[in-house]
Amino acid sequence: MRRAFTLFAAATFLVVPAMADDLCLAIETAALQGENAKIDELIGKGANVNCQFEDGWTSLMHAVYGKKLDTVKHLLNRGADVTQKRKDGVGALAMAKAGQIIGMGSGEVKLYADIEATLRNAGATD
């Protein structure tokens, strides 16, 4: 009986991190695509809104990159951390500011400015 429990515990240990990685990937993908209902579904399944892969990207950063203002707000309302940084030291706020520069001459400048203001209102600083 003890051996069966040990094998079950070992198998559970190996599966849980893989499931966490799957949920992290799923919530980041949903954020990039602006799928707020999917984000809520994944949170209900145990997804961490602030999970990061090795490069440090978060769901909030994916929403900024995807120019999804409503999703940025949605994630902030669900506890997204505006202070998290990627491995290269770049956070969601810096991404929004860079988007304004890259989007010069297009309608994206105002969108990124709105995203920046939303992040600042949530406590993001330079």
URFENZI-V557326 format. One record per backbone hydrogen bond with DSSP energy under -1.0 kcal/mol. CO is the residue of the C=O (numbers start at 1). NH is the residue of the N-H. E is the energy in kcal/mol with one decimal. If there is no record, write none. Layout:
co={CO & CO}
nh={NH & NH}
e={E & E}
This chain:
co={1 & 2 & 3 & 4 & 5 & 6 & 7 & 8 & 9 & 10 & 11 & 12 & 15 & 16 & 17 & 18 & 19 & 20 & 21 & 22 & 23 & 24 & 25 & 26 & 27 & 28 & 29 & 30 & 34 & 35 & 36 & 37 & 38 & 39 & 40 & 41 & 42 & 43 & 48 & 53 & 55 & 58 & 59 & 60 & 61 & 62 & 63 & 64 & 68 & 69 & 70 & 71 & 72 & 73 & 75 & 76 & 86 & 90 & 91 & 92 & 93 & 94 & 95 & 96 & 97 & 98 & 99 & 101 & 103 & 106 & 107 & 108 & 109 & 110 & 111 & 112 & 113 & 114 & 115 & 116 & 117 & 118 & 119 & 120}
nh={5 & 6 & 7 & 8 & 9 & 10 & 11 & 12 & 13 & 14 & 15 & 16 & 19 & 20 & 21 & 22 & 23 & 24 & 25 & 26 & 27 & 28 & 29 & 30 & 31 & 32 & 33 & 35 & 36 & 39 & 40 & 41 & 42 & 43 & 44 & 45 & 47 & 46 & 51 & 56 & 87 & 62 & 63 & 64 & 65 & 66 & 68 & 67 & 72 & 73 & 74 & 75 & 76 & 77 & 80 & 79 & 89 & 86 & 95 & 96 & 97 & 98 & 99 & 100 & 101 & 102 & 103 & 104 & 106 & 109 & 111 & 112 & 113 & 114 & 115 & 116 & 117 & 118 & 119 & 120 & 121 & 122 & 124 & 123}
e={-2.0 & -2.5 & -2.5 & -2.3 & -3.0 & -2.4 & -2.4 & -2.5 & -2.3 & -1.7 & -1.7 & -2.5 & -2.4 & -2.5 & -2.5 & -2.2 & -2.5 & -2.4 & -2.6 & -2.4 & -2.6 & -2.2 & -2.2 & -2.5 & -2.1 & -2.1 & -1.8 & -2.8 & -1.3 & -2.0 & -2.2 & -2.2 & -2.7 & -2.5 & -2.3 & -1.0 & -2.8 & -1.6 & -1.9 & -1.9 & -2.6 & -2.0 & -2.1 & -2.2 & -2.9 & -2.3 & -2.7 & -1.7 & -2.3 & -2.4 & -2.3 & -2.9 & -2.2 & -2.2 & -2.4 & -1.5 & -2.1 & -3.0 & -1.9 & -2.1 & -2.3 & -2.5 & -2.1 & -1.2 & -1.2 & -2.8 & -2.2 & -1.3 & -1.8 & -1.1 & -1.1 & -2.9 & -2.2 & -2.6 & -2.2 & -2.8 & -2.4 & -2.2 & -2.4 & -2.6 & -2.5 & -1.0 & -2.5 & -1.7}
